[in-house]
Amino acid sequence: MKIRKLLRILHRDLGYFIVGMTIIYCLSGIFLNHRHDFNPDYKIFSYNFQTDFQNKTNLTELEVKDILQSFDEHKVVYKKHYLNKKGIVKVFIENGEVAINPGTGEGSMHYLQKRPIIFGMNKLHKATLGTVWKWGSDLMAVILLFVAISGLFLLKGKHGFNRWGWWLTILGFVVPLVFALIFI
């Protein structure tokens, strides 16, 4: 079997194999690139509310839990609370916090909720799922590298690597290097 035919078969089959992972990596890469514009892993929820507990100097654990029960649709899980130096009751909840002014009864709740699909894609992209996934991710990178390099040698003629492709390949290296030199 000729080397070009073998390259074509491997390029095709390995390319099909990694297409799903490549799409996931591309999408999560876009989300992670814009992490300064929005939080790609979590939605942030904020609510202001009014309690019946006004002109109290402090709230007991039972009273705080009663207040949190009104947020039952958000599945608020009480952990702990304390009165800070400014007289505000700070309540720690799972994935967030609640602040209540016991003098006025005004409060606010802020909590995070995972973005179901995007959170998982970003975990895969960052390879934070453990050793097995890290090696799987490395294997995908090696296959992607093979597909990229083998693709250079598949076409012949005026649109092949020797006459036209090497210009674009060099440009593909120069563009990120210029950005790195300018911005790093």
DORO-184167 format. One record per residue: residue number from 0; residue in three letters; x, y, z of N, C-alpha, C, O in turn. Coordinates in Angstrom, 1 decimal. Example, Ala and Ser with C-alpha at 12.3 -4.5 7.8 and 13.67 -1.06 7.14 Angstrom:
2
 num residuo     nX     nY     nZ    caX    caY    caZ     cX     cY     cZ     oX     oY     oZ
   0     Ala   13.2   -5.7    7.8   12.3   -4.5    7.8   13.2   -3.3    7.8   14.2   -3.3    8.5
   1     Ser   12.8   -2.2    7.1   13.7   -1.1    7.1   12.9    0.0    7.9   13.4    1.1    8.0
***
This chain:
184
 num residuo     nX     nY     nZ    caX    caY    caZ     cX     cY     cZ     oX     oY     oZ
   0     Met    0.9   -1.2    0.0    0.0    0.0    0.0    0.9    1.2    0.0    1.9    1.3    0.7
   1     Lys    0.5    2.2   -0.8    1.3    3.4   -0.9    1.1    4.3    0.3    0.0    4.2    0.9
   2     Ile    2.1    5.1    0.7    2.0    5.9    1.9    0.9    6.9    1.8    0.2    7.2    2.7
   3     Arg    0.7    7.5    0.6   -0.4    8.5    0.4   -1.7    7.9    0.6   -2.6    8.5    1.2
   4     Lys   -1.9    6.7    0.1   -3.2    6.0    0.3   -3.4    5.7    1.8   -4.5    5.8    2.4
   5     Leu   -2.4    5.2    2.5   -2.5    4.9    3.9   -2.8    6.2    4.7   -3.6    6.2    5.6
   6     Leu   -2.1    7.3    4.4   -2.4    8.6    5.0   -3.8    9.0    4.8   -4.5    9.5    5.7
   7     Arg   -4.3    8.8    3.6   -5.7    9.2    3.3   -6.7    8.4    4.1   -7.6    9.0    4.7
   8     Ile   -6.5    7.1    4.3   -7.3    6.2    5.1   -7.3    6.6    6.5   -8.3    6.8    7.2
   9     Leu   -6.1    6.8    7.1   -5.9    7.2    8.5   -6.5    8.6    8.7   -7.2    8.8    9.8
  10     His   -6.2    9.5    7.8   -6.7   10.9    8.0   -8.2   10.9    8.0   -8.8   11.5    8.9
  11     Arg   -8.9   10.1    7.1  -10.3   10.0    7.1  -10.9    9.4    8.3  -11.8   10.0    9.0
  12     Asp  -10.4    8.2    8.7  -11.0    7.5    9.8  -10.8    8.1   11.1  -11.7    8.2   12.0
  13     Leu   -9.5    8.6   11.4   -9.3    9.3   12.6  -10.0   10.7   12.7  -10.4   11.1   13.7
  14     Gly  -10.1   11.3   11.5  -10.9   12.5   11.4  -12.3   12.3   11.8  -12.9   13.1   12.6
  15     Tyr  -13.0   11.2   11.3  -14.3   10.9   11.8  -14.4   10.7   13.3  -15.3   11.1   13.9
  16     Phe  -13.4   10.0   13.8  -13.4    9.6   15.2  -13.4   10.8   16.1  -14.0   10.8   17.1
  17     Ile  -12.6   11.9   15.7  -12.5   13.0   16.6  -13.4   14.2   16.3  -13.3   15.2   17.0
  18     Val  -14.3   14.0   15.4  -15.1   15.2   15.0  -16.0   15.6   16.2  -16.2   16.8   16.4
  19     Gly  -16.6   14.7   16.9  -17.5   15.1   18.1  -16.7   15.8   19.1  -17.1   16.8   19.7
  20     Met  -15.5   15.2   19.5  -14.7   15.9   20.5  -14.2   17.2   20.0  -14.1   18.2   20.8
  21     Thr  -13.9   17.4   18.8  -13.4   18.6   18.2  -14.5   19.7   18.3  -14.2   20.8   18.7
  22     Ile  -15.7   19.3   18.0  -16.8   20.3   18.1  -17.0   20.7   19.6  -17.2   21.9   19.8
  23     Ile  -17.0   19.8   20.5  -17.1   20.1   21.9  -16.0   21.0   22.4  -16.2   22.0   23.1
  24     Tyr  -14.8   20.7   22.0  -13.6   21.6   22.3  -13.7   23.0   21.7  -13.4   24.0   22.4
  25     Cys  -14.2   23.0   20.5  -14.4   24.3   19.8  -15.4   25.2   20.5  -15.1   26.4   20.8
  26     Leu  -16.6   24.6   20.8  -17.6   25.4   21.5  -17.2   25.8   22.9  -17.4   26.9   23.3
  27     Ser  -16.6   24.9   23.7  -16.2   25.2   25.0  -15.0   26.2   25.0  -14.9   27.1   25.9
  28     Gly  -14.2   26.1   24.0  -13.1   27.1   23.8  -13.7   28.5   23.6  -13.1   29.5   24.1
  29     Ile  -14.7   28.6   22.8  -15.4   29.9   22.6  -15.9   30.5   23.9  -15.8   31.6   24.3
  30     Phe  -16.6   29.6   24.7  -17.2   30.0   26.0  -16.1   30.4   26.9  -16.2   31.5   27.6
  31     Leu  -15.0   29.7   27.0  -13.9   30.0   27.9  -13.1   31.3   27.4  -12.6   32.0   28.3
  32     Asn  -13.1   31.5   26.1  -12.5   32.8   25.6  -13.2   34.0   26.1  -12.7   35.1   26.3
  33     His  -14.5   33.8   26.3  -15.4   35.0   26.7  -15.7   34.9   28.2  -16.8   35.5   28.6
  34     Arg  -14.9   34.3   29.0  -15.2   34.2   30.5  -15.2   35.5   31.2  -15.6   35.6   32.3
  35     His  -14.5   36.5   30.6  -14.5   37.9   31.2  -15.8   38.6   30.8  -16.1   39.7   31.4
  36     Asp  -16.5   38.2   29.8  -17.8   38.8   29.4  -19.0   38.2   30.2  -19.9   38.9   30.5
  37     Phe  -18.9   37.0   30.5  -20.0   36.3   31.2  -19.4   35.0   31.9  -18.3   34.6   31.4
  38     Asn  -20.0   34.5   32.9  -19.5   33.3   33.5  -20.0   32.1   32.7  -21.2   31.8   32.7
  39     Pro  -19.1   31.4   32.0  -19.5   30.3   31.2  -19.9   29.0   32.0  -20.6   28.2   31.4
  40     Asp  -19.5   28.9   33.2  -19.9   27.7   34.0  -21.1   27.9   34.8  -21.8   26.9   35.0
  41     Tyr  -21.5   29.1   35.3  -22.6   29.3   36.2  -23.5   30.4   35.8  -23.0   31.4   35.2
  42     Lys  -24.8   30.3   36.0  -25.7   31.4   35.9  -25.7   32.0   37.3  -25.7   31.3   38.3
  43     Ile  -25.7   33.3   37.4  -25.8   34.0   38.6  -27.2   34.6   38.8  -27.7   35.4   38.0
  44     Phe  -27.8   34.2   39.9  -29.1   34.7   40.2  -29.1   35.7   41.4  -28.3   35.4   42.4
  45     Ser  -29.8   36.8   41.4  -29.9   37.7   42.5  -31.4   38.1   42.7  -32.1   38.4   41.7
  46     Tyr  -31.8   38.1   43.9  -33.2   38.4   44.3  -33.1   39.3   45.5  -32.4   39.2   46.4
  47     Asn  -34.0   40.3   45.5  -34.2   41.2   46.6  -35.6   40.8   47.2  -36.5   40.4   46.5
  48     Phe  -35.7   40.9   48.5  -36.9   40.5   49.2  -37.1   41.3   50.4  -36.2   41.9   50.9
  49     Gln  -38.3   41.2   51.0  -38.7   41.8   52.2  -39.2   40.7   53.2  -40.0   39.9   52.8
  50     Thr  -38.7   40.8   54.4  -39.2   39.8   55.4  -40.1   40.5   56.4  -40.2   41.7   56.5
  51     Asp  -40.8   39.7   57.2  -41.7   40.2   58.3  -40.9   40.6   59.5  -41.4   41.2   60.4
  52     Phe  -39.6   40.2   59.6  -38.8   40.4   60.8  -38.2   41.8   60.7  -37.1   42.0   60.1
  53     Gln  -38.9   42.8   61.2  -38.3   44.2   61.2  -38.0   44.6   62.6  -38.6   44.1   63.6
  54     Asn  -37.1   45.5   62.7  -36.6   46.1   64.0  -36.2   45.0   65.0  -36.4   45.1   66.2
  55     Lys  -35.6   43.9   64.5  -35.0   42.9   65.3  -33.5   43.1   65.3  -32.9   43.5   64.3
  56     Thr  -32.8   42.9   66.4  -31.4   43.1   66.5  -30.6   41.8   66.0  -29.5   42.0   65.6
  57     Asn  -31.3   40.7   66.0  -30.6   39.5   65.5  -31.7   38.5   65.1  -32.8   38.6   65.6
  58     Leu  -31.3   37.5   64.3  -32.3   36.5   63.9  -31.8   35.1   64.3  -30.6   34.9   64.3
  59     Thr  -32.6   34.3   64.8  -32.2   32.9   65.2  -32.2   32.0   64.0  -32.6   32.4   62.9
  60     Glu  -31.6   30.8   64.2  -31.4   29.9   63.1  -32.8   29.5   62.5  -33.0   29.4   61.3
  61     Leu  -33.8   29.3   63.4  -35.1   28.9   63.0  -35.8   30.0   62.2  -36.4   29.7   61.2
  62     Glu  -35.6   31.3   62.6  -36.2   32.4   61.8  -35.5   32.5   60.4  -36.2   32.8   59.5
  63     Val  -34.2   32.3   60.4  -33.5   32.4   59.1  -34.0   31.2   58.2  -34.3   31.5   57.0
  64     Lys  -34.2   30.0   58.7  -34.7   28.9   57.9  -36.1   29.2   57.4  -36.5   28.8   56.3
  65     Asp  -36.9   29.8   58.3  -38.3   30.2   57.8  -38.2   31.1   56.6  -39.0   31.0   55.7
  66     Ile  -37.3   32.1   56.7  -37.2   33.1   55.6  -36.8   32.3   54.3  -37.3   32.5   53.2
  67     Leu  -35.8   31.4   54.4  -35.3   30.6   53.3  -36.3   29.7   52.7  -36.3   29.4   51.5
  68     Gln  -37.3   29.3   53.5  -38.4   28.4   52.9  -39.2   29.1   51.9  -39.8   28.4   51.1
  69     Ser  -39.3   30.4   51.9  -40.0   31.1   50.9  -39.3   31.0   49.5  -40.0   31.3   48.5
  70     Phe  -38.1   30.6   49.5  -37.3   30.4   48.3  -37.2   29.0   47.9  -36.3   28.5   47.3
  71     Asp  -38.2   28.2   48.3  -38.2   26.7   48.1  -38.0   26.3   46.6  -37.3   25.3   46.4
  72     Glu  -38.5   27.1   45.7  -38.4   26.7   44.3  -36.9   26.8   43.8  -36.6   26.3   42.8
  73     His  -36.1   27.5   44.6  -34.7   27.6   44.2  -33.8   26.6   44.9  -32.6   26.6   44.8
  74     Lys  -34.5   25.7   45.7  -33.8   24.7   46.4  -32.6   25.3   47.3  -31.5   24.8   47.2
  75     Val  -33.0   26.2   48.1  -32.0   26.9   49.0  -31.7   26.0   50.2  -32.6   25.5   50.9
  76     Val  -30.4   25.7   50.4  -30.0   24.8   51.5  -29.2   25.6   52.5  -28.1   26.1   52.2
  77     Tyr  -29.7   25.8   53.7  -29.1   26.6   54.8  -27.8   25.8   55.3  -27.8   24.6   55.4
  78     Lys  -26.8   26.6   55.5  -25.6   26.1   56.1  -25.2   26.7   57.4  -25.0   26.0   58.4
  79     Lys  -25.2   28.1   57.4  -24.8   28.7   58.6  -25.1   30.2   58.5  -25.2   30.7   57.3
  80     His  -25.2   31.0   59.6  -25.4   32.4   59.5  -24.7   33.1   60.7  -24.4   32.5   61.7
  81     Tyr  -24.4   34.4   60.5  -23.8   35.2   61.5  -24.2   36.7   61.3  -24.6   37.1   60.2
  82     Leu  -24.0   37.5   62.4  -24.3   38.9   62.3  -23.0   39.6   62.1  -22.1   39.5   63.0
  83     Asn  -22.8   40.4   61.0  -21.5   41.0   60.8  -21.4   42.4   61.5  -22.4   42.7   62.2
  84     Lys  -20.3   43.0   61.4  -20.1   44.3   62.1  -21.0   45.4   61.7  -21.3   46.3   62.5
  85     Lys  -21.6   45.3   60.5  -22.5   46.4   60.1  -24.0   46.1   60.5  -24.9   46.8   60.2
  86     Gly  -24.2   45.0   61.2  -25.5   44.6   61.7  -26.3   43.8   60.7  -27.5   43.7   60.9
  87     Ile  -25.7   43.3   59.7  -26.4   42.6   58.6  -26.2   41.1   58.9  -25.1   40.6   59.3
  88     Val  -27.3   40.3   58.8  -27.2   38.9   59.0  -26.8   38.3   57.6  -27.5   38.4   56.6
  89     Lys  -25.6   37.6   57.7  -25.1   37.0   56.5  -25.4   35.5   56.6  -25.1   34.9   57.6
  90     Val  -26.1   34.9   55.6  -26.5   33.5   55.6  -25.7   32.8   54.5  -25.8   33.2   53.4
  91     Phe  -25.0   31.8   54.9  -24.4   30.9   53.9  -25.3   29.8   53.5  -25.9   29.1   54.3
  92     Ile  -25.5   29.8   52.2  -26.4   28.7   51.6  -25.5   28.0   50.5  -24.5   28.4   50.1
  93     Glu  -26.0   26.8   50.1  -25.3   26.1   49.1  -25.3   26.9   47.8  -26.3   27.3   47.3
  94     Asn  -24.1   27.1   47.3  -23.8   27.9   46.1  -24.2   29.4   46.2  -24.4   30.0   45.1
  95     Gly  -24.2   29.9   47.4  -24.5   31.4   47.4  -24.5   31.9   48.8  -24.1   31.3   49.8
  96     Glu  -25.2   33.1   48.9  -25.3   33.7   50.2  -26.6   34.6   50.2  -27.1   35.0   49.2
  97     Val  -27.0   34.9   51.4  -28.2   35.7   51.7  -27.7   36.8   52.7  -27.1   36.5   53.6
  98     Ala  -28.2   38.0   52.4  -27.9   39.1   53.4  -29.2   39.7   53.8  -30.0   40.1   53.0
  99     Ile  -29.5   39.8   55.1  -30.7   40.3   55.6  -30.4   41.5   56.6  -29.6   41.3   57.5
 100     Asn  -31.1   42.6   56.4  -31.0   43.7   57.4  -32.1   43.5   58.4  -33.2   43.7   58.1
 101     Pro  -31.7   43.1   59.6  -32.8   42.8   60.6  -33.5   44.0   61.1  -34.6   43.9   61.6
 102     Gly  -33.0   45.2   60.9  -33.7   46.4   61.3  -34.8   46.8   60.3  -35.9   47.2   60.8
 103     Thr  -34.6   46.6   59.0  -35.6   47.0   58.0  -36.3   45.8   57.4  -37.4   45.9   56.9
 104     Gly  -35.8   44.6   57.6  -36.4   43.4   57.0  -36.0   43.2   55.6  -36.5   42.2   55.0
 105     Glu  -35.2   44.1   55.0  -34.8   43.9   53.6  -33.7   42.9   53.5  -32.8   42.8   54.3
 106     Gly  -33.8   42.2   52.4  -32.7   41.1   52.1  -32.4   41.0   50.7  -33.2   41.4   49.8
 107     Ser  -31.3   40.3   50.4  -31.0   40.0   49.1  -30.3   38.6   49.1  -29.7   38.2   50.0
 108     Met  -30.6   37.9   48.0  -30.0   36.5   47.8  -29.2   36.4   46.5  -29.7   36.9   45.5
 109     His  -28.0   35.9   46.6  -27.2   35.7   45.4  -26.7   34.2   45.4  -26.2   33.8   46.4
 110     Tyr  -27.0   33.5   44.3  -26.5   32.2   44.2  -26.1   31.8   42.8  -26.6   32.4   41.8
 111     Leu  -25.4   30.7   42.7  -24.9   30.3   41.4  -25.6   29.0   41.0  -25.9   28.1   41.9
 112     Gln  -25.9   28.8   39.7  -26.4   27.5   39.3  -25.6   27.1   38.0  -25.4   27.9   37.1
 113     Lys  -25.2   25.8   38.0  -24.4   25.3   36.9  -25.2   25.4   35.6  -26.4   25.2   35.6
 114     Arg  -24.5   25.8   34.5  -25.1   25.7   33.2  -25.0   24.3   32.8  -23.8   23.8   32.5
 115     Pro  -26.1   23.6   32.6  -26.0   22.1   32.5  -25.0   21.6   31.4  -24.2   20.8   31.8
 116     Ile  -25.1   22.0   30.2  -24.3   21.4   29.1  -23.0   22.1   29.1  -21.9   21.4   29.0
 117     Ile  -23.0   23.4   29.2  -21.7   24.2   29.0  -20.8   23.9   30.2  -19.6   23.8   29.9
 118     Phe  -21.3   23.7   31.4  -20.4   23.4   32.5  -19.6   22.1   32.3  -18.4   22.0   32.5
 119     Gly  -20.3   21.1   31.8  -19.7   19.8   31.5  -18.7   19.9   30.4  -17.6   19.3   30.5
 120     Met  -19.0   20.6   29.3  -18.1   20.8   28.2  -16.8   21.5   28.7  -15.7   21.1   28.3
 121     Asn  -17.0   22.5   29.5  -15.8   23.2   30.0  -14.9   22.4   30.9  -13.7   22.5   30.9
 122     Lys  -15.6   21.5   31.7  -14.8   20.6   32.5  -14.0   19.6   31.6  -12.8   19.3   31.9
 123     Leu  -14.6   19.1   30.6  -13.9   18.3   29.6  -12.7   19.0   29.0  -11.6   18.5   28.9
 124     His  -13.0   20.3   28.6  -12.0   21.1   27.9  -10.8   21.4   28.8   -9.6   21.3   28.3
 125     Lys  -11.0   21.6   30.1   -9.9   21.9   31.0   -9.3   20.6   31.5   -8.3   20.7   32.3
 126     Ala   -9.8   19.5   31.1   -9.3   18.2   31.6   -9.2   18.1   33.1   -8.1   17.7   33.6
 127     Thr  -10.2   18.5   33.8  -10.2   18.4   35.2  -11.1   17.3   35.8  -11.5   17.3   36.9
 128     Leu  -11.3   16.3   34.9  -12.1   15.1   35.4  -11.3   13.9   35.9  -11.9   12.9   36.1
 129     Gly  -10.0   14.1   36.0   -9.2   13.0   36.5   -8.2   12.5   35.5   -8.1   13.0   34.3
 130     Thr   -7.4   11.6   35.9   -6.3   11.1   35.1   -6.7   10.4   33.8   -6.1   10.6   32.8
 131     Val   -7.8    9.6   33.9   -8.2    8.9   32.7   -8.6    9.8   31.6   -8.2    9.7   30.4
 132     Trp   -9.4   10.9   31.9   -9.8   11.8   30.9   -8.6   12.6   30.4   -8.6   13.0   29.2
 133     Lys   -7.7   13.0   31.3   -6.5   13.7   30.9   -5.7   12.9   29.8   -5.3   13.5   28.8
 134     Trp   -5.6   11.6   29.9   -4.9   10.8   28.9   -5.8   10.7   27.7   -5.2   10.7   26.6
 135     Gly   -7.1   10.6   27.8   -8.0   10.6   26.7   -7.9   11.9   25.9   -7.9   11.9   24.7
 136     Ser   -7.8   13.0   26.6   -7.6   14.3   26.0   -6.3   14.4   25.3   -6.2   15.0   24.2
 137     Asp   -5.3   13.9   25.9   -3.9   13.9   25.2   -4.0   13.0   23.9   -3.4   13.4   22.9
 138     Leu   -4.7   11.9   24.0   -4.8   11.1   22.8   -5.5   11.8   21.7   -5.1   11.8   20.5
 139     Met   -6.6   12.5   22.1   -7.3   13.3   21.1   -6.4   14.4   20.5   -6.5   14.6   19.3
 140     Ala   -5.6   15.0   21.3   -4.6   16.0   20.8   -3.6   15.4   19.8   -3.3   16.0   18.8
 141     Val   -3.1   14.2   20.1   -2.2   13.6   19.2   -2.9   13.2   17.9   -2.3   13.4   16.8
 142     Ile   -4.1   12.7   18.0   -4.8   12.4   16.7   -5.1   13.6   15.9   -4.9   13.6   14.7
 143     Leu   -5.5   14.7   16.6   -5.7   16.0   15.9   -4.4   16.5   15.2   -4.4   17.0   14.1
 144     Leu   -3.3   16.3   15.9   -2.0   16.7   15.4   -1.7   15.8   14.1   -1.2   16.4   13.1
 145     Phe   -1.9   14.5   14.2   -1.7   13.7   13.1   -2.6   14.1   11.9   -2.1   14.1   10.7
 146     Val   -3.9   14.3   12.1   -4.8   14.7   11.1   -4.4   16.0   10.4   -4.4   16.2    9.2
 147     Ala   -3.9   17.0   11.2   -3.4   18.3   10.7   -2.2   18.1    9.8   -2.1   18.6    8.7
 148     Ile   -1.2   17.3   10.3    0.0   17.1    9.5   -0.2   16.2    8.3    0.3   16.5    7.2
 149     Ser   -1.0   15.1    8.5   -1.2   14.3    7.3   -2.0   15.0    6.2   -1.9   14.7    5.0
 150     Gly   -2.9   15.9    6.6   -3.6   16.7    5.7   -2.8   17.5    4.8   -3.2   17.9    3.6
 151     Leu   -1.6   17.9    5.2   -0.6   18.6    4.4   -0.2   17.9    3.1    0.1   18.5    2.1
 152     Phe   -0.2   16.6    3.2    0.4   15.7    2.2   -0.6   15.0    1.3   -0.3   14.2    0.5
 153     Leu   -1.9   15.3    1.5   -2.9   14.6    0.8   -3.2   15.1   -0.7   -3.4   14.3   -1.6
 154     Leu   -3.1   16.4   -0.9   -3.4   16.9   -2.2   -2.1   17.1   -3.0   -1.0   17.4   -2.5
 155     Lys   -2.2   16.8   -4.3   -1.1   17.0   -5.2   -1.5   18.2   -6.1   -2.6   18.7   -6.1
 156     Gly   -0.5   18.6   -6.9   -0.8   19.6   -8.0   -0.7   21.1   -7.4   -0.1   21.3   -6.4
 157     Lys   -1.3   22.0   -8.2   -1.1   23.4   -7.9   -1.8   23.9   -6.6   -1.4   24.9   -6.0
 158     His   -2.7   23.1   -6.0   -3.3   23.4   -4.8   -2.7   22.5   -3.6   -3.2   22.6   -2.5
 159     Gly   -1.7   21.8   -3.9   -1.1   20.9   -2.9   -0.1   21.7   -2.0    0.0   22.9   -2.2
 160     Phe    0.4   21.1   -1.1    1.3   21.7   -0.1    2.6   22.3   -0.8    3.0   23.4   -0.4
 161     Asn    3.2   21.6   -1.7    4.4   22.1   -2.3    4.2   23.4   -3.1    5.2   24.2   -3.2
 162     Arg    3.1   23.7   -3.7    2.9   24.9   -4.5    2.1   26.0   -3.8    2.4   27.2   -3.9
 163     Trp    1.1   25.6   -3.0    0.2   26.6   -2.5    0.1   26.5   -0.9    0.0   27.5   -0.2
 164     Gly    0.0   25.3   -0.5   -0.3   25.0    0.9    0.7   25.5    1.9    0.4   25.9    3.1
 165     Trp    2.0   25.5    1.6    3.0   25.9    2.5    2.9   27.4    2.9    3.2   27.8    4.0
 166     Trp    2.4   28.2    1.9    2.1   29.7    2.3    1.1   29.8    3.4    1.3   30.5    4.4
 167     Leu    0.0   29.1    3.2   -1.1   29.2    4.2   -0.6   28.6    5.5   -1.0   29.0    6.6
 168     Thr    0.2   27.5    5.5    0.7   26.9    6.7    1.6   27.8    7.5    1.4   27.9    8.7
 169     Ile    2.5   28.5    6.8    3.4   29.5    7.4    2.5   30.6    8.0    2.8   31.0    9.1
 170     Leu    1.5   31.1    7.3    0.6   32.1    7.8   -0.1   31.7    9.0   -0.3   32.4   10.0
 171     Gly   -0.5   30.4    9.1   -1.1   29.8   10.3   -0.2   29.8   11.5   -0.7   29.9   12.6
 172     Phe    1.1   29.8   11.3    2.1   29.9   12.4    2.3   31.4   12.8    2.5   31.7   13.9
 173     Val    2.4   32.2   11.7    2.8   33.6   11.9    1.7   34.4   12.7    2.0   35.2   13.6
 174     Val    0.4   34.2   12.4   -0.6   35.0   13.0   -0.6   34.9   14.5   -0.6   35.9   15.2
 175     Pro   -0.6   33.6   15.1   -0.6   33.6   16.6    0.7   34.1   17.2    0.7   34.6   18.3
 176     Leu    1.8   33.9   16.4    3.1   34.4   16.9    3.1   35.9   17.0    3.6   36.5   18.0
 177     Val    2.5   36.6   16.0    2.4   38.0   16.0    1.6   38.5   17.2    2.0   39.4   17.9
 178     Phe    0.5   37.9   17.4   -0.4   38.2   18.6    0.4   38.0   19.9    0.3   38.8   20.8
 179     Ala    1.1   36.9   20.0    1.9   36.6   21.2    2.9   37.6   21.4    3.1   38.1   22.6
 180     Leu    3.6   38.0   20.4    4.7   39.0   20.5    4.1   40.4   20.9    4.7   41.2   21.7
 181     Ile    3.0   40.7   20.4    2.4   42.1   20.6    1.8   42.1   22.0    1.9   43.1   22.7
 182     Phe    1.0   41.1   22.4    0.2   41.2   23.6    0.8   40.4   24.8    0.2   40.5   25.9
 183     Ile    1.9   39.8   24.7    2.5   39.1   25.9    3.7   39.8   26.3    4.4   39.4   27.3
***
